Amino acid sequence: MIAGLGVLFALAVLGVIFTLLLKRQLREKYAIMWLLIGLVILVLALFPGLLVGLSNLLNVEVPSNLIFALALVLLVGVTLHLSWELSQAEDEIRRIAEEVTLLRADVEDLRAAEEPRKLAASDPDDQS
């Protein structure tokens, strides 16, 4: 029963990932990681003896403790990666905002320089 739920969960995770990919709501660089996670869950659900063997190899008494430890390591890794991505995005946003500010100032300078020329060209009394 539990193994069947594990297989259903793994298939659901893989289905959600493929759906997000098809709708272009998940970038490929993140999808690869999630697909690997989904496949590992599927393999462990189909072959629970692998988890028991790995637990024995690592001297972990209860296989579920190994799953929790691996999940914790995975969550820390994902959090660190997303923090790095966020920092990169913030730097890019700051750079673009500064560039837009400079371009707006240039446009305002050009408009200010153009305004006297327009007034001089349209003033009919200024024909000397």
C-alpha positions in Angstrom: 0.0 0.0 0.0 2.7 2.5 1.0 4.9 1.5 -2.0 1.9 2.2 -4.3 1.4 5.6 -2.7 5.1 6.3 -3.2 4.8 5.4 -6.9 1.7 7.5 -7.3 3.5 10.4 -5.6 6.5 10.1 -7.8 4.4 9.9 -11.0 2.4 13.0 -9.8 5.6 14.9 -9.2 6.9 14.0 -12.7 3.5 14.9 -14.2 3.5 18.3 -12.6 7.1 19.0 -13.8 6.2 18.0 -17.4 3.1 20.1 -17.3 5.0 23.2 -16.0 7.6 22.6 -18.7 5.0 22.4 -21.5 3.4 25.6 -20.2 6.8 27.3 -20.0 6.3 28.0 -16.3 9.4 26.2 -15.3 12.8 26.8 -16.8 14.8 23.9 -18.1 17.7 24.4 -15.7 15.4 23.9 -12.7 13.4 21.2 -14.4 16.4 18.9 -14.7 16.9 19.0 -11.0 13.3 18.3 -10.2 13.1 15.5 -12.8 16.1 13.8 -11.2 14.4 14.1 -7.8 11.1 12.7 -9.2 13.0 9.8 -10.8 14.9 9.0 -7.5 11.6 9.0 -5.6 10.1 6.7 -8.3 13.1 4.3 -8.1 13.0 4.2 -4.3 9.2 3.6 -4.4 9.6 0.8 -6.9 12.6 -0.8 -5.2 12.4 -0.1 -1.4 15.2 -2.6 -0.8 17.6 0.0 -2.3 16.8 2.4 0.6 17.3 -0.3 3.2 20.6 -1.3 1.6 21.8 2.3 1.5 20.7 2.8 5.1 22.7 -0.2 6.1 25.7 1.0 4.1 25.6 4.4 5.8 24.9 2.9 9.3 21.5 4.6 9.5 19.2 2.5 11.7 15.9 3.5 10.2 15.6 4.0 6.4 13.0 6.8 6.8 15.7 8.8 8.8 17.9 8.6 5.7 15.1 10.0 3.6 14.6 12.9 6.0 18.4 13.6 6.1 18.6 13.5 2.3 15.5 15.8 2.1 17.1 18.2 4.5 20.3 18.3 2.5 18.3 18.8 -0.7 16.2 21.7 0.8 19.4 23.4 2.0 20.9 23.0 -1.5 17.8 24.3 -3.3 17.6 27.3 -0.8 21.2 28.2 -1.3 20.9 28.0 -5.1 17.7 30.1 -5.2 19.4 32.7 -2.9 22.3 32.9 -5.3 19.8 33.3 -8.3 18.0 36.0 -6.4 21.2 37.9 -5.7 22.1 37.7 -9.4 18.6 38.9 -10.4 18.8 41.8 -7.9 22.2 42.9 -9.3 20.8 42.8 -12.8 17.7 44.8 -11.8 19.8 47.4 -10.1 22.1 47.7 -13.2 19.1 48.0 -15.5 17.4 50.6 -13.3 20.6 52.7 -13.2 20.8 52.5 -17.0 17.2 53.5 -17.5 17.7 56.5 -15.1 20.7 57.6 -17.2 18.7 57.2 -20.5 15.8 59.2 -19.1 18.1 62.0 -18.1 19.5 62.0 -21.6 16.0 62.1 -23.1 15.0 65.0 -20.9 18.2 66.9 -21.8 17.5 66.4 -25.5 13.9 67.5 -25.1 15.0 70.6 -23.1 17.5 71.5 -25.9 14.9 70.9 -28.6 12.2 73.1 -27.0 13.9 76.5 -27.7 14.4 75.5 -31.3 10.8 74.6 -31.8 9.7 77.9 -30.3 12.1 79.8 -32.5 10.9 78.0 -35.6 7.2 78.5 -34.9 7.4 82.2 -33.7 6.2 84.4 -36.7 7.2 87.7 -35.0 10.8 86.6 -34.9 11.4 87.2 -38.7 14.3 89.7 -38.9 
